[in-house]
């Protein structure tokens, strides 16, 4: 099932069609904190189809734990860019993993001027 939100559909297009959760091929990386951040509201609302779509998308990511190195970098990034702890942790996860870009719909907290990684907004991705 495709994501219900139009910007989520744009992000989903980045995922290879043949990537399977158990197959080792992944579409990207993220912090394990994405699970509660993205799933809590749909779970609370009983939006089972949205929960299933999110679980399928999250299953295609290499979800990284928050270790001490990530927490330390998150503290520095949070201080430097005035980010909340969870946002700084997401950013630190991407930077430590060597990701080529950080995809977020949060343009108010993540301006494209952040130098550590290329910030990408879903609306700038192809709609195909």
N, C-alpha and C positions, 0 to 999 in steps of 0.2 A: 504494500500500500504506500503510495507517495505521501510525503508530509503534507498536512493540510494548509500550511502557511506558504504563500508564494515565494518568500525568501528562502524558506526551508527547501522548496523544490529546486531552487537554483543551487543551493549547497549540495543537495543530493546528486545533481548532475556531475559533480566532481568525483563521485564514487564510481570505481570500475564496476561494470555489470557483473563480472565474474567473481568479485570479492565475496567470500563467504566468511561468516563469523569464525567458524572452526577451521577454515582452510589456510590460515596464515596470511593471506593477502589482506592488507588493510588500506583504507582510503585516507588515513591521516592519523594524527595523534591528538590526545587531549588529556586533561586531568580527570582522574576518577571522580572529581567533584562535579563533573558534568551530569552524572547520573541523578543526584538529588536536585541539582539546580534546574534541570530540564524536565524531570519527571514528577516532581512533587505536586504541582498544580493540576496536571491532567489526572494523576492518581486521586487527588482530593476531590476533583470534579466528577470522577467516575467516567472519564473519557477514554474508554478502553481502546478504541481504534487509534487514538492519538498516542496512547501509551505504547501500543504495539509498534506503531511507526517509529517512535523515538527509540524504542528498544532495538529495532532492526538497524537503525542508523548508528546508534551507539555501539552495537555489536560489530560494526565494521571499522571501528576506531581502535587504535592501540591506546587504551586508557592507562595512563601512568599513575603510580601512587605518589603521594606527596611525601617525599623524603626530606632529610635535613638540608641537603643542597638546594632543593627546590624551595623550601621554606626560607632559607637564607637569601636566595636571589629574590624571592617574592617580597621580602622585607625591603630590600634595596629598591626594587622596581616600584613598590608601593610608595615609598618615601619620595623617590625621584619624580614619579608621574602622578602622585596624589591619588592612588588607586585604593579601593577597598581591598581587604585581605583576599577575598575569593577571586576578584578580578586579577590582582597581582599574582596569585597562585596559578591561574590559567595562563597568564602571560609568561611566567617563569617556566612553566612546564614546556611551552612551545620553544622558548629560547634554549633551554637546556637540551631539548631533543634535537636541536638544529633544524627546526622546521623552516621552510622557506617563506611562509606567511602565517599570519594569525587572522582567522576569519571570525568577525564579530559584527553584530548588528548594533553594538553599543558605541556609536560615534561620539557621544558626549564624553565618555571616559577614555576612549581609545582613539585619539586623533592620529592621522596618518603621519604626523611628525615624530612619533615615537621611533627612535633610531635603532633599537635593538632587533627589530624584526619588521618585515613589511606588513602593515595593517591593511586588511582587505574587508570591505563591506559587501554583504550578499547582493545588494542591488547593483554592484559593479560587475558581478559575475554574469556570464552569458545566460540567457533565458532559454535557449534552444527550443 
